[in-house]
Amino acid sequence: MEPKRLYRSVKNKVLCGVCGGIGEYFQIDPVMIRLIWIFLMMFQTWRNLFHWFTGLSLVGGSLILYIIAAAIIPKAPEN
């Protein structure tokens, strides 16, 4: 049995397939991952904690994290 790996999605992608890949990895709807991502960006307490720890705004920091994830997570093999 092949170990489970995290890939960027090819079929469930909006931008780079990061949220789609995370959804496929955890076997849940990628729309839920996208909604959770948006909710965490807008949740005031989370925004304050993120700014306190990183010194970045949450929207800018989330965008940077998404770009890093898109660069690090490999694209799913097309089988």
C-alpha positions, 0 to 999 in steps of 0.5 A: 500500500502506497503511503498517503502524500499531500499534492496540489490538486489538478482537478479541484483547483481555483488558483494553484490547487493548494486548498483542493489538495488539502481537501483531497488529502483529508478526504473532505470537500475542498470548498470547506477548506476554502471557507475555513481559510476565509473564516480564519482570515476574517476572525478578529482574534485570530487576526490579532494573534497572527499579527502579534506573532508575525508582525504581518497583517493576516490577509498579507500573511495568508497570501504569503503562506499560500504562495509558499504552500504552492511552491513547496507542495508538489503537483499531483502526478497525472495518472 
